[in-house]
Amino acid sequence: MKRLTLNEWEKKYITGPVERFDPENTMFRRAYWDPDIKDTLKDWSFGGKTSEKPGFTMWDQALRYGSRRGTALTLLDTSKPNPSQLNQEIAALMTNPKLRVSPDAYRPKEKIDVSDPEKVTRYVKKAAIYLGADLVGICKLDRRFVYSHTHLDSPDGPVHLPQEIPEEYQYAIVTGFGEDYELMKYYPSYIADAATSTGYARMAINSANLSTFIRMLGFKTIDCSINAVVPSIPLAMLAGLGDIGRNGLLITPEFGPRVRVTVVLTDMPLVADSPIDFGVTEFCSVCKKCVYACPSRSIMEGERTNEPNNVSNSSNQLKWPINAETCRAYWGRVNKPCTSCIASCPFNKEMDWFHSTARWFVDHGRWADSIYVKIDDLLGYGKPKNADNFWEKWRPKNAF
C-alpha cells in the first residue's frame, strides 16, 4: 500500500470540472418523482413476502428488520430531532411543522484547547472507534463532493432545496462499519440483507453519538448519516479508507466492499489523512466477477470512463459507472435484496493470515492479478451459500 498525494489522486480520478451532484437524481430519490422510474417499480419498499424458502422465512425477515431498527430509532425519533443535521427546516418538516431546532443546540459556550491538532485528531479517532466504528479517516472537505441540493420527503411531498455548507466546516470525519462475512454469503436473501441492515444501524447510531461527542467539546457538526448531504465514497477515498471498485462501491483493505460508510462534517481543526492505493484499480480491470454475478447486468465490463450512463451518474470522474436505473428496476421487480456485487467480490474476505497474505500479493504483485482471480474461482469463493438449515448451523460471533 502506498499513500497518494492529493495531486496524484486528482490525476488518477478527475478528468475535468466536477459539478456538484443533485441528490434528486440518485436512484433512491428518482423513485419518488421520475415517472419513468416509478412505472418500473411495482413495489419499491423492499418489504417482500416471507415464505418457507430457506433465506426468506419469517425468521430471516425478522433478523433483517431487527438489524435495522436502530437506524429508524436514530433517524426518525420525532421527539428528539438530531441537532447536528444540516437542513433543520427540512428535518422539522419530516416531523413536526412547528418544530425548529438550532444546529448549535446542546453545544457548550467554551471550547477545548485545539492548539495541538494532531493530539485532537488522535482523540477524535479513538472516540469514533470506541463509539462503534471499525474504520475512521479524516480529509479536508472537498466541496465538489457536496450535494447541490437536499431532496427529502415531507408530509406534503418531496422537498427540493439548494444546499450550501458554511465555510467554517473544513473537515470530514469518515467512518466505516464492516458487515458480517458469514451472513453475506447467503445472498441474495434476507439473511445477507441483515448484515447490510446492521451496518446501516451501526453507522446511524455512531454518527449521532460522534456528533454529540464533538459538539460537547465546543465545536459544530453536521451529521451526514442519512446520505442527503454528501456522497460518502469520494470523501472516504480522500480520507484514506479505500478505493473505488468496478462495482461502484468503496473497497477497503480490511473488509473489501463489505462495509457501510458515513460522514460527520465539523469546524474542529484536525489533521487530514492521505488517499491510498493498494491495487484495486488494476485488480478490478481483470477480475469482472461482479459483472457476471450481477443479475441485472448493471456493472460495465469495459475500461474505466468519465462518461455517465444516465443522470444518476456524475461526470468527469474516471471510474466504472454502474447503471443505477437497471439495478434499481431489478430490485423493484423482485422486491428482494441483492448484494451480489458485494458477496462475489474477491476482496470480500475476512482478514485471517491466508487472506492477508493474498491481499499483500494483490498490492505488491499486480502483474499477476489474472492468476489471483483464477485461484479465487478454483477455491469456490463468491458463490451463494445454500440457506437450508441456516438457523440450526448459524453461530453468531461472540455466542456463548
C-alpha positions in Angstrom: 0.0 0.0 0.0 1.2 3.5 -0.8 0.0 6.9 0.2 -1.0 9.2 -2.6 -0.7 13.0 -2.6 -3.9 14.9 -3.4 -2.4 15.8 -6.8 -1.7 12.1 -7.5 -5.3 11.2 -6.5 -6.7 14.0 -8.7 -4.7 12.9 -11.7 -5.9 9.3 -11.3 -9.6 10.0 -10.9 -10.6 13.5 -12.1 -10.7 14.3 -15.8 -12.4 17.7 -15.8 -14.6 20.1 -13.9 -16.7 18.3 -11.3 -20.2 19.7 -11.0 -21.9 19.3 -7.6 -24.4 16.4 -7.9 -28.1 16.9 -7.2 -29.3 14.0 -5.0 -32.7 14.1 -6.6 -31.1 12.2 -9.4 -29.9 9.3 -7.2 -32.0 6.2 -7.9 -33.5 6.1 -4.5 -34.8 9.7 -4.9 -35.8 9.3 -8.6 -38.3 6.7 -7.5 -40.3 9.4 -5.8 -40.6 11.9 -8.7 -39.4 10.4 -12.0 -42.4 8.8 -13.8 -40.0 6.7 -16.0 -38.6 5.1 -12.9 -41.8 4.9 -10.8 -43.5 3.0 -13.6 -40.8 0.2 -13.5 -41.3 -0.4 -9.7 -44.4 -2.2 -8.7 -43.2 -2.2 -5.1 -40.0 -0.5 -4.0 -40.5 -0.8 -0.3 -38.2 -3.9 -0.2 -40.8 -5.3 2.3 -41.0 -8.6 0.5 -43.2 -11.6 1.4 -42.0 -14.4 3.6 -42.1 -18.0 2.5 -40.9 -21.4 3.5 -38.0 -21.0 1.2 -34.7 -21.0 3.1 -33.3 -17.5 3.3 -36.8 -15.9 3.0 -38.6 -17.3 6.1 -40.2 -15.2 8.8 -37.1 -15.9 11.0 -34.9 -14.5 8.2 -37.1 -11.4 7.7 -37.3 -10.8 11.5 -33.5 -10.9 11.7 -33.3 -8.4 8.8 -35.7 -5.9 10.4 -34.3 -6.4 13.8 -30.9 -5.5 12.5 -32.1 -2.1 11.1 -34.3 -1.0 13.9 -31.5 1.1 15.4 -31.5 3.2 12.1 -35.1 4.0 12.5 -34.8 4.9 16.1 -31.9 7.2 15.5 -33.2 9.0 12.3 -36.9 9.0 12.9 -37.3 9.8 16.6 -39.7 12.7 16.3 -39.4 13.8 19.9 -35.7 14.5 19.7 -34.6 15.8 16.3 -30.9 15.4 15.6 -29.4 18.9 16.3 -26.5 18.3 14.0 -28.4 17.8 10.8 -27.7 20.4 8.2 -31.2 21.3 7.0 -33.1 21.8 10.2 -36.1 23.2 8.3 -36.4 20.0 6.3 -35.8 17.9 9.4 -38.7 19.7 11.0 -41.0 19.2 8.0 -40.4 15.4 8.4 -41.5 15.5 12.0 -43.5 18.5 13.3 -44.1 21.5 11.1 -44.0 23.8 14.2 -40.7 22.4 15.4 -37.4 24.3 14.8 -34.0 23.1 16.3 -30.9 25.2 16.1 -27.7 23.4 14.8 -26.0 24.9 17.8 -28.3 23.3 20.3 -26.6 21.5 23.2 -23.2 23.0 22.3 -21.3 24.5 25.3 -20.0 28.0 25.1 -16.4 27.0 25.8 -14.2 25.0 23.5 -11.4 22.6 24.3 -7.8 23.6 23.5 -7.0 22.7 19.9 -3.5 24.2 19.7 -2.2 20.6 19.0 -4.4 19.4 16.1 -2.5 16.0 15.9 -3.5 15.2 19.5 -7.1 16.4 18.9 -7.2 14.1 15.8 -5.9 11.1 17.7 -8.6 11.6 20.4 -11.4 12.1 17.9 -10.4 8.9 16.1 -10.2 7.0 19.4 -13.7 8.2 20.3 -15.1 7.2 16.9 -13.7 3.6 17.3 -15.0 3.4 20.9 -18.4 4.5 19.7 -18.6 1.6 17.3 -16.7 2.4 14.1 -14.4 -0.2 12.6 -12.6 2.3 10.4 -12.0 6.1 10.7 -10.2 8.6 8.4 -10.2 12.3 8.0 -10.0 14.6 5.0 -10.4 18.3 4.2 -13.9 18.8 2.9 -13.7 18.9 -0.9 -16.8 21.0 -1.8 -17.1 19.4 -5.2 -18.3 16.4 -3.3 -21.2 18.1 -1.5 -24.7 17.6 -2.9 -26.0 20.7 -4.6 -29.5 20.3 -3.1 -31.3 18.5 -0.4 -34.1 16.1 -1.6 -36.1 14.6 1.2 -39.7 13.6 2.0 -42.2 15.6 4.0 -45.9 15.1 4.8 -46.7 17.4 1.8 -44.4 15.5 -0.6 -40.7 15.7 -1.7 -38.8 18.8 -0.7 -36.0 20.0 -3.0 -33.9 22.9 -1.7 -30.5 24.3 -2.6 -27.8 23.2 -0.1 -24.7 25.1 1.0 -22.2 24.0 3.6 -21.0 27.0 5.7 -17.3 27.8 5.1 -16.4 27.1 8.8 -16.9 23.3 8.2 -13.5 22.4 6.9 -13.1 18.7 7.7 -14.9 15.5 7.1 -14.6 12.6 9.6 -15.4 9.4 7.6 -16.2 6.2 9.5 -16.6 2.7 8.2 -18.6 -0.3 9.5 -17.8 -3.8 8.4 -20.7 -6.2 7.7 -20.9 -9.8 8.8 -18.9 -12.0 6.4 -20.7 -15.3 7.1 -24.2 -13.8 6.6 -23.2 -12.1 3.4 -22.5 -15.5 1.9 -26.3 -16.2 1.8 -27.0 -13.8 -1.0 -29.5 -12.9 -2.4 -31.7 -13.3 0.7 -33.0 -11.6 3.8 -30.1 -13.2 5.7 -27.5 -11.3 3.7 -29.5 -8.2 3.9 -29.5 -8.5 7.7 -25.7 -7.9 7.5 -26.4 -4.8 5.4 -29.1 -3.6 7.8 -26.9 -3.9 10.8 -24.2 -1.8 9.0 -26.8 0.9 8.5 -28.0 0.8 12.1 -24.4 1.0 13.4 -23.4 3.9 11.2 -26.5 5.9 12.1 -26.0 5.4 15.8 -22.3 6.1 15.6 -22.7 9.3 13.6 -25.3 10.6 16.1 -23.0 9.8 19.0 -19.8 11.1 17.4 -21.6 14.3 16.5 -22.7 14.7 20.1 -19.1 14.0 21.4 -17.6 16.8 19.2 -20.4 19.3 20.0 -19.8 18.7 23.7 -16.2 19.8 23.1 -17.5 23.1 21.8 -17.4 22.6 18.1 -20.1 22.3 15.4 -21.0 19.2 13.4 -23.2 18.1 10.5 -24.3 14.5 10.7 -24.5 13.1 7.2 -25.7 9.6 8.1 -28.9 10.0 6.1 -26.8 10.3 2.9 -28.5 13.5 1.9 -25.6 15.9 2.4 -22.5 14.4 0.8 -21.7 11.4 -1.4 -19.6 9.3 1.0 -17.4 7.3 -1.4 -15.2 10.1 -2.7 -14.7 11.5 0.8 -13.9 8.1 2.1 -11.2 7.7 -0.7 -9.7 11.1 0.2 -9.7 10.1 3.9 -7.6 7.0 3.1 -10.3 4.4 3.9 -10.1 2.6 0.5 -10.5 2.8 -3.3 -13.5 2.6 -5.7 -14.1 -0.7 -7.4 -15.7 -1.9 -10.6 -19.0 -2.4 -8.7 -19.1 1.3 -7.9 -18.5 0.7 -4.2 -15.8 1.6 -1.8 -13.2 -1.3 -1.4 -11.3 -1.2 1.9 -8.2 -3.2 2.8 -10.0 -4.6 5.8 -13.5 -5.5 4.5 -13.4 -5.1 0.8 -16.9 -3.8 -0.3 -18.5 -5.3 2.7 -18.6 -2.0 4.5 -21.0 0.9 5.2 -19.7 4.4 5.3 -20.9 7.6 6.8 -19.6 11.2 7.3 -19.6 13.8 10.0 -18.6 17.3 9.0 -17.0 19.7 11.6 -15.4 23.0 12.2 -12.9 21.4 14.6 -9.3 21.7 13.3 -8.0 18.3 12.5 -5.1 16.6 10.6 -6.2 15.1 7.3 -5.1 11.6 6.2 -3.9 10.7 2.7 -5.6 8.7 -0.1 -4.3 5.1 -0.5 -3.6 2.8 -3.4 -3.5 -0.9 -2.7 -4.1 -2.4 -6.2 -7.9 -2.2 -6.5 -7.9 -0.5 -9.9 -5.6 -2.9 -11.5 -7.3 -5.9 -9.9 -10.8 -4.8 -10.9 -9.6 -4.2 -14.5 -9.1 -8.0 -14.9 -11.5 -9.6 -12.4 -15.1 -8.8 -13.5 -16.6 -11.4 -11.1 -19.2 -8.8 -10.0 -20.1 -8.2 -13.7 -21.1 -11.8 -14.1 -22.7 -12.1 -10.7 -25.0 -9.0 -11.2 -28.5 -10.3 -12.1 -29.5 -7.1 -13.8 -26.2 -6.7 -15.8 -25.8 -3.2 -14.4 -22.0 -3.3 -14.0 -19.9 -2.4 -17.0 -17.3 -4.9 -18.4 -15.0 -2.5 -20.2 -12.4 0.0 -19.2 -12.9 3.0 -16.8 -14.6 6.0 -18.3 -15.6 9.5 -17.4 -18.9 9.3 -19.3 -22.1 8.7 -17.3 -24.7 6.0 -18.1 -27.6 8.4 -17.2 -28.4 11.3 -14.9 -27.8 9.1 -11.8 -24.0 9.1 -12.6 -21.7 12.1 -12.2 -19.3 13.3 -15.0 -15.6 13.9 -15.3 -14.6 11.2 -12.8 -12.7 8.3 -14.1 -14.4 5.1 -12.8 -16.7 2.2 -13.8 -20.1 3.9 -13.6 -22.9 1.4 -12.8 -26.2 1.6 -14.5 -28.3 2.5 -11.5 -31.5 2.5 -13.5 -31.4 -1.2 -14.4 -30.1 -2.0 -10.9 -32.9 -0.2 -9.1 -35.5 -1.5 -11.6 -34.4 -5.1 -10.8 -34.9 -4.5 -7.1 -38.3 -3.2 -7.8 -39.3 -6.3 -9.9 -38.1 -8.9 -7.5 -38.8 -6.9 -4.3 -35.9 -8.7 -2.6 -32.4 -7.6 -1.5 -29.5 -8.4 -3.8 -25.9 -7.7 -2.5 -24.5 -9.9 -5.3 -21.8 -7.4 -6.3 -20.6 -7.3 -2.7 -20.6 -11.0 -1.9 -19.0 -12.1 -5.1 -16.0 -9.7 -4.8 -12.7 -11.4 -4.1 -11.8 -8.5 -1.7 -14.8 -9.6 0.4 -12.8 -11.9 2.8 -12.1 -12.0 6.5 -8.6 -10.8 7.3 -7.1 -14.1 8.5 -3.4 -14.9 7.8 -4.2 -16.5 4.4 -6.3 -13.7 3.0 -4.0 -11.0 4.5 -1.2 -12.7 2.5 -3.3 -12.7 -0.6 -4.0 -9.0 -0.2 -0.3 -8.4 0.1 0.3 -10.1 -3.2 -2.5 -8.2 -4.9 -0.8 -5.0 -3.8 2.8 -5.9 -4.5 2.4 -8.3 -7.4 -0.1 -6.5 -9.6 1.1 -8.2 -12.8 -0.4 -11.5 -11.6 -3.9 -10.3 -10.9 -5.5 -12.6 -13.5 -3.8 -15.6 -11.7 -5.3 -14.4 -8.4 -8.7 -14.3 -9.9 -8.4 -17.9 -11.2 -7.3 -19.1 -7.7 -10.3 -17.3 -6.2 -12.5 -19.2 -8.7 -10.8 -22.6 -8.0 -11.3 -22.2 -4.3 -15.0 -21.7 -4.9 -15.3 -18.1 -3.5 -18.1 -15.8 -4.5 -20.8 -18.4 -4.9 -24.0 -18.0 -2.9 -24.4 -20.3 0.1 -27.5 -22.5 0.4 -29.7 -21.3 3.3 -31.1 -24.7 4.1 -30.9 -25.3 7.9 -29.3 -21.9 8.4 -30.8 -21.3 11.8 -29.5 -24.7 13.1 -26.0 -24.2 11.7 -25.5 -20.5 12.4 -23.4 -19.5 15.4 -23.2 -15.7 15.8 -19.9 -14.2 16.7 -19.2 -14.0 20.4 -22.0 -16.5 21.1 -21.5 -18.4 24.4 
